[in-house]
Amino acid sequence: MRGHSFAAIGAFVLFGLCGSVVSSQQAGQGRGGAPAPAVPNLATDKTMFWPAADIQTRWKENETLKRNNFRLFNGPTNISANVRIVLPGDEPLIHETTADLWIVTEGTAVARTDGKVVDANGAKSIGNGMQRTVRAGDVLYVPPGVPHYFTEMKGFRAWLMRFDTVGLVRTKPAAPPEAPAARGRGAAAAPAQPAAARGGTPAPPVPDLATDKTMFWPAADLQARWKDNEVNKRINSRIYNGPANISANVRIVLPGDAPATHVDTADLWLVTEGEAVARTDGEIVQANGTSVIRNGVARPVHPGDLLYVPPGVPHHFTDMKGFRAWLIRYDVEGWAQRSPSAQ
């Protein structure tokens, strides 16, 4: 994940905003600069795509305008994807229902988390907390109610994925387990198991998201998971499970993987290395005994590109050359935020 895998995109930060100590509900907040443009809602019937060059431009705008965030989309239950920097002097935050998943892509910073927010001489900080130096390729998870902020930034960029983990209730029954090969719209939901392998060892057990403390995965550990996937011909190593099927997955694609659709669950692909052709939209049909997508969209994808696939939309990858990606998977249907304190 270090080097060219994230050089094209810098750093990434994902999922929706909901703060109780300091709040940033808008798409981006600046210090004397222009606000970020209006934020689109997630599409429901077709893919959405952001090329690396566009995302790089957004990071540069943040830095020029001293705007800490550019949100790419809004989704249900406060799901959002955010192109994020941190400004000097940004104070500790706590979110009531919403979690932060920080995926660092460039630079370094000191992440100060856990503990309690204290006020000393008019300046907020965290007492009795944890300090970690974070670098490109590291991933930090912060649950609701846990203080967090960054100091000593040096070219720090990240993806921020933000999403609710508290106050969620089901609004319809869970989808049945996914069939081995999904065929067409209406195929079953995302697999419950952490990985599929072809003759290799299974992936390690998957932890649930912590509720009262941060979780941290260093770049070296994540690189090892990608390499292990490739050696064992295992497509995926999931790093956690969360509510509403939210998971983060260290992902490769194997030749011959068939098109799929998911019920309720969306895929957000963040390409980190290599290249492939993403074949999406349209409909899944059988051609000479093989599942293919007809009347779809074919896009070459490269490091730094971001692809969103809604539930019910066919997708797969072909022509892989060293293709690696983060796969963020989560439900966008079948849940609602019912917490009275949610903002």
Backbone torsions as a table, in degrees:
resi	resn	phi	psi	omega
1	MET	NA	-20.4	172.8
2	ARG	-75.2	174.4	175.3
3	GLY	70.8	-141.3	-169.0
4	HIS	-68.5	-18.9	-177.2
5	SER	-62.0	-32.4	178.6
6	PHE	-118.1	-0.1	-177.8
7	ALA	-62.0	-31.5	-177.7
8	ALA	-71.6	-22.4	-173.7
9	ILE	-119.2	-12.8	178.6
10	GLY	84.1	-103.0	-178.6
11	ALA	-145.5	153.2	-176.8
12	PHE	-133.6	147.5	-175.7
13	VAL	-136.8	127.5	-171.0
14	LEU	-121.5	145.1	160.4
15	PHE	93.8	147.3	-160.8
16	GLY	-48.6	156.1	-167.5
17	LEU	-102.2	135.3	178.7
18	CYS	-161.7	91.8	-171.8
19	GLY	-108.4	151.4	177.3
20	SER	-115.2	-28.8	175.3
21	VAL	-87.4	-55.7	172.4
22	VAL	-129.8	130.3	-173.4
23	SER	-111.7	143.9	176.6
24	SER	-136.8	72.7	-174.5
25	GLN	-74.5	-25.6	-177.2
26	GLN	-77.5	170.1	-175.7
27	ALA	-61.7	-35.2	178.0
28	GLY	-162.0	144.3	177.5
29	GLN	-117.7	139.6	-177.1
30	GLY	-126.4	173.7	176.3
31	ARG	-118.6	85.7	179.6
32	GLY	89.2	-3.5	-179.8
33	GLY	-99.4	174.8	179.7
34	ALA	-72.2	147.9	175.3
35	PRO	-68.4	159.3	176.3
36	ALA	-68.6	154.6	178.5
37	PRO	-62.9	169.2	177.5
38	ALA	-57.2	145.7	-174.6
39	VAL	-100.1	125.2	179.0
40	PRO	-75.3	152.9	170.2
41	ASN	-81.0	155.8	177.2
42	LEU	-60.2	136.2	174.1
43	ALA	-67.1	152.0	-179.0
44	THR	-109.1	-14.9	-172.7
45	ASP	-131.0	5.9	179.4
46	LYS	-156.8	161.5	179.4
47	THR	-72.0	159.6	172.0
48	MET	-124.3	146.8	-172.8
49	PHE	-142.7	134.2	176.2
50	TRP	-126.3	112.5	179.3
51	PRO	-72.3	157.4	-177.0
52	ALA	-57.1	-39.1	-178.1
53	ALA	-61.7	-38.7	178.8
54	ASP	-66.0	-42.1	-179.1
55	ILE	-68.1	-38.8	175.9
56	GLN	-59.6	-41.9	178.0
57	THR	-59.5	-38.8	-179.1
58	ARG	-66.9	-40.1	176.3
59	TRP	-63.0	-43.5	-178.9
60	LYS	-64.1	-38.2	176.4
61	GLU	-62.9	-43.8	177.2
62	ASN	-54.0	-46.6	-176.7
63	GLU	-68.2	-41.1	179.8
64	THR	-65.6	-42.4	-176.0
65	LEU	-89.9	0.1	-174.9
66	LYS	53.4	45.1	176.7
67	ARG	-108.8	124.8	-171.0
68	ASN	-77.8	-14.8	-170.7
69	ASN	-148.6	144.7	170.2
70	PHE	-130.9	111.0	-178.3
71	ARG	-85.1	132.7	-179.7
72	LEU	-85.6	-34.8	179.5
73	PHE	-158.9	160.5	169.8
74	ASN	-112.9	142.7	176.8
75	GLY	-135.3	177.9	179.0
76	PRO	-66.3	160.9	-178.7
77	THR	48.4	41.6	174.1
78	ASN	61.1	25.7	174.8
79	ILE	-73.4	131.4	173.3
80	SER	-153.0	157.7	173.8
81	ALA	-117.5	130.0	-169.6
82	ASN	-131.9	132.1	174.5
83	VAL	-90.3	113.4	-158.7
84	ARG	-127.6	139.1	164.9
85	ILE	-124.1	176.5	174.8
86	VAL	-126.4	133.6	-179.4
87	LEU	-95.9	145.0	176.8
88	PRO	-55.8	135.6	178.6
89	GLY	88.8	-4.1	175.4
90	ASP	-59.9	131.6	-173.1
91	GLU	-88.1	167.7	176.1
92	PRO	-58.6	147.2	179.0
93	LEU	-120.8	152.3	166.5
94	ILE	-136.2	135.8	177.4
95	HIS	-112.0	141.4	-172.9
96	GLU	-77.4	-45.7	-176.4
97	THR	-121.7	-10.7	-165.4
98	THR	-109.3	139.1	178.9
99	ALA	-103.0	155.1	175.4
100	ASP	-114.5	133.5	170.0
101	LEU	-118.6	109.4	-177.9
102	TRP	-98.0	123.3	175.7
103	ILE	-116.5	106.5	-172.4
104	VAL	-78.7	131.9	-178.8
105	THR	-116.6	-24.9	178.9
106	GLU	-147.2	154.9	171.9
107	GLY	72.0	-167.5	-180.0
108	THR	-139.6	162.1	173.5
109	ALA	-162.3	168.0	171.3
110	VAL	-103.9	116.7	176.9
111	ALA	-86.2	121.2	179.2
112	ARG	-111.8	118.1	-168.5
113	THR	-142.0	175.8	176.8
114	ASP	61.7	-160.3	-179.8
115	GLY	63.9	-151.1	-179.6
116	LYS	-134.4	148.0	176.4
117	VAL	-75.7	129.6	177.5
118	VAL	-125.1	156.2	-179.8
119	ASP	-118.3	113.5	-179.6
120	ALA	-120.6	112.5	178.3
121	ASN	57.1	38.9	176.6
122	GLY	82.0	1.2	178.6
123	ALA	-114.4	129.1	179.9
124	LYS	-84.6	142.7	175.0
125	SER	-150.3	-177.1	-179.9
126	ILE	-113.4	125.0	176.9
127	GLY	-99.3	143.5	178.0
128	ASN	57.6	36.4	-178.1
129	GLY	-101.7	-159.4	-179.1
130	MET	-121.9	143.1	178.0
131	GLN	-122.5	131.2	177.2
132	ARG	-137.2	134.4	168.5
133	THR	-79.6	125.7	-178.4
134	VAL	-112.1	142.3	-174.9
135	ARG	-134.0	172.7	-180.0
136	ALA	-54.1	129.5	179.9
137	GLY	97.6	-16.1	177.4
138	ASP	-75.5	154.2	178.7
139	VAL	-131.7	130.6	-178.3
140	LEU	-125.7	129.8	176.7
141	TYR	-110.8	131.3	-179.9
142	VAL	-123.6	114.9	179.8
143	PRO	-74.2	166.6	171.4
144	PRO	-56.4	145.0	176.7
145	GLY	82.5	-3.0	-177.6
146	VAL	-104.3	122.8	-179.8
147	PRO	-65.3	148.1	178.8
148	HIS	-162.2	145.0	168.5
149	TYR	-166.3	175.9	-175.5
150	PHE	-126.6	145.3	174.7
151	THR	-134.8	170.9	174.4
152	GLU	56.4	45.1	-179.1
153	MET	-72.7	136.3	175.0
154	LYS	-133.3	92.9	-178.9
155	GLY	64.5	28.6	-173.3
156	PHE	-72.8	124.3	172.0
157	ARG	-134.0	151.4	178.7
158	ALA	-157.5	158.4	161.3
159	TRP	-85.3	136.8	172.2
160	LEU	-117.5	111.9	171.5
161	MET	-94.9	127.6	-178.7
162	ARG	-126.2	138.7	-175.0
163	PHE	-163.3	151.6	178.0
164	ASP	-74.9	138.7	170.6
165	THR	-124.6	-7.9	-179.1
166	VAL	-121.7	142.4	176.4
167	GLY	85.6	8.4	-178.6
168	LEU	-87.0	138.6	174.8
169	VAL	-132.8	146.5	177.5
170	ARG	-72.0	139.0	175.7
171	THR	-109.2	-5.9	172.7
172	LYS	-156.8	159.9	-176.9
173	PRO	-59.9	154.3	178.4
174	ALA	-65.2	147.1	175.7
175	ALA	-70.0	152.3	177.5
176	PRO	-68.1	162.6	178.0
177	PRO	-57.5	150.0	-176.5
178	GLU	-73.3	140.3	174.6
179	ALA	-71.0	158.2	-179.5
180	PRO	-56.1	-37.4	177.3
181	ALA	-129.7	111.9	180.0
182	ALA	-75.4	134.7	-176.0
183	ARG	-127.3	103.8	171.9
184	GLY	82.3	173.7	178.2
185	ARG	-62.9	141.8	-177.6
186	GLY	92.2	1.7	174.5
187	ALA	-64.0	161.5	-171.0
188	ALA	-72.0	175.4	-169.5
189	ALA	-75.3	176.8	-177.2
190	ALA	-58.0	148.7	-175.9
191	PRO	-62.3	143.3	176.4
192	ALA	-77.8	-28.4	-177.9
193	GLN	-75.5	154.6	-175.6
194	PRO	-71.5	-22.8	-174.7
195	ALA	-161.5	158.7	169.2
196	ALA	-116.2	134.3	-177.0
197	ALA	-126.9	156.8	175.4
198	ARG	-118.0	85.2	175.7
199	GLY	86.5	0.9	-177.6
200	GLY	-101.8	-179.7	177.4
201	THR	-73.9	152.0	179.5
202	PRO	-70.6	160.7	176.3
203	ALA	-68.9	157.0	177.9
204	PRO	-64.5	161.9	177.9
205	PRO	-55.6	148.4	-176.2
206	VAL	-103.7	121.3	178.9
207	PRO	-76.8	153.7	168.9
208	ASP	-78.3	156.0	177.0
209	LEU	-62.2	136.0	174.6
210	ALA	-66.4	152.0	-179.4
211	THR	-108.3	-14.8	-172.9
212	ASP	-131.9	6.8	179.7
213	LYS	-156.9	160.4	179.4
214	THR	-71.9	160.6	172.1
215	MET	-125.8	148.7	-172.8
216	PHE	-143.4	134.8	176.6
217	TRP	-126.3	112.3	179.1
218	PRO	-72.1	156.8	-177.5
219	ALA	-55.6	-39.6	-177.7
220	ALA	-61.5	-39.0	178.8
221	ASP	-65.5	-41.3	-178.2
222	LEU	-70.8	-37.6	174.8
223	GLN	-60.8	-40.7	179.0
224	ALA	-62.5	-35.4	179.0
225	ARG	-67.7	-42.3	176.7
226	TRP	-59.5	-47.3	-179.3
227	LYS	-62.0	-39.3	178.7
228	ASP	-64.8	-39.6	174.6
229	ASN	-56.6	-46.5	-175.8
230	GLU	-67.0	-42.4	-179.8
231	VAL	-64.2	-42.9	-175.8
232	ASN	-91.4	4.1	-177.4
233	LYS	51.7	44.0	177.6
234	ARG	-109.6	126.4	-170.5
235	ILE	-71.8	-23.3	-165.9
236	ASN	-147.6	143.4	166.7
237	SER	-127.0	110.7	-177.7
238	ARG	-84.8	132.8	-177.4
239	ILE	-93.9	-18.1	173.4
240	TYR	-164.3	162.5	167.7
241	ASN	-115.2	143.7	178.2
242	GLY	-139.2	176.8	179.2
243	PRO	-66.2	158.6	-178.0
244	ALA	55.6	33.1	175.5
245	ASN	60.9	23.0	178.6
246	ILE	-74.5	123.6	177.9
247	SER	-143.8	155.5	173.8
248	ALA	-117.6	132.4	-169.0
249	ASN	-133.6	131.5	174.9
250	VAL	-88.0	111.4	-158.0
251	ARG	-125.7	137.7	165.2
252	ILE	-122.4	175.5	174.5
253	VAL	-128.2	133.8	179.4
254	LEU	-96.0	146.3	177.3
255	PRO	-55.9	137.0	177.9
256	GLY	88.9	-2.8	176.1
257	ASP	-60.2	129.9	-172.8
258	ALA	-82.0	159.2	173.2
259	PRO	-58.9	150.8	-179.6
260	ALA	-138.5	158.3	165.2
261	THR	-132.6	158.0	179.5
262	HIS	-126.3	145.8	174.7
263	VAL	-91.5	125.6	177.1
264	ASP	74.9	-29.8	-167.3
265	THR	-102.1	136.0	179.5
266	ALA	-105.1	156.4	174.8
267	ASP	-115.3	132.7	171.4
268	LEU	-119.5	111.9	-176.5
269	TRP	-101.2	123.2	175.5
270	LEU	-114.9	106.2	-173.7
271	VAL	-73.9	130.5	-178.0
272	THR	-111.4	-30.7	-179.3
273	GLU	-150.0	157.4	173.9
274	GLY	70.3	-158.2	-179.4
275	GLU	-153.2	163.3	177.6
276	ALA	-162.8	173.1	170.0
277	VAL	-107.4	118.7	176.1
278	ALA	-86.6	120.2	179.3
279	ARG	-110.8	117.6	-169.7
280	THR	-140.4	176.4	176.3
281	ASP	61.9	-161.5	-178.9
282	GLY	64.9	-146.9	179.7
283	GLU	-142.5	151.7	-179.8
284	ILE	-86.6	128.7	178.2
285	VAL	-132.5	165.6	176.6
286	GLN	-98.9	128.2	177.4
287	ALA	-131.5	110.9	-179.3
288	ASN	55.0	41.8	176.8
289	GLY	79.7	6.5	-179.0
290	THR	-120.5	138.4	176.4
291	SER	-78.1	129.6	177.7
292	VAL	-138.0	166.2	177.0
293	ILE	-101.4	127.3	178.9
294	ARG	-106.7	142.9	177.8
295	ASN	58.3	36.9	-178.8
296	GLY	-102.7	-162.8	179.2
297	VAL	-118.6	133.3	175.9
298	ALA	-114.6	124.0	-179.8
299	ARG	-129.4	127.5	166.6
300	PRO	-67.6	135.3	178.6
301	VAL	-121.4	144.0	-173.8
302	HIS	-136.5	170.6	179.7
303	PRO	-54.0	133.3	-179.4
304	GLY	96.0	-14.5	177.7
305	ASP	-75.5	153.4	-179.1
306	LEU	-131.8	126.9	-176.9
307	LEU	-126.7	126.5	177.0
308	TYR	-110.1	130.9	-179.7
309	VAL	-122.4	114.6	-180.0
310	PRO	-72.9	166.3	172.2
311	PRO	-56.1	145.0	175.6
312	GLY	81.6	-4.1	-177.0
313	VAL	-101.6	123.6	-179.7
314	PRO	-62.9	148.0	179.0
315	HIS	-163.1	144.6	166.3
316	HIS	-165.9	175.7	-176.4
317	PHE	-124.8	143.2	175.3
318	THR	-133.2	174.1	174.5
319	ASP	56.3	42.1	-177.4
320	MET	-72.7	137.2	174.0
321	LYS	-134.8	93.1	-179.0
322	GLY	64.5	30.0	-173.3
323	PHE	-72.7	124.0	172.0
324	ARG	-132.9	149.8	-179.8
325	ALA	-156.7	157.2	160.3
326	TRP	-83.7	133.9	171.9
327	LEU	-115.7	111.0	174.2
328	ILE	-98.2	119.8	-174.4
329	ARG	-120.5	137.0	-177.5
330	TYR	-162.9	155.4	176.1
331	ASP	-77.1	136.1	170.5
332	VAL	-115.4	-0.9	176.2
333	GLU	-130.7	151.4	174.1
334	GLY	90.7	5.1	178.9
335	TRP	-137.0	154.7	174.1
336	ALA	-141.0	153.0	175.8
337	GLN	-89.8	118.7	-175.4
338	ARG	-120.4	7.5	179.9
339	SER	-72.1	129.5	179.4
340	PRO	-60.9	-27.1	-176.0
341	SER	-88.2	-7.3	-178.3
342	ALA	-64.1	141.2	-178.1
343	GLN	-110.0	NA	NA
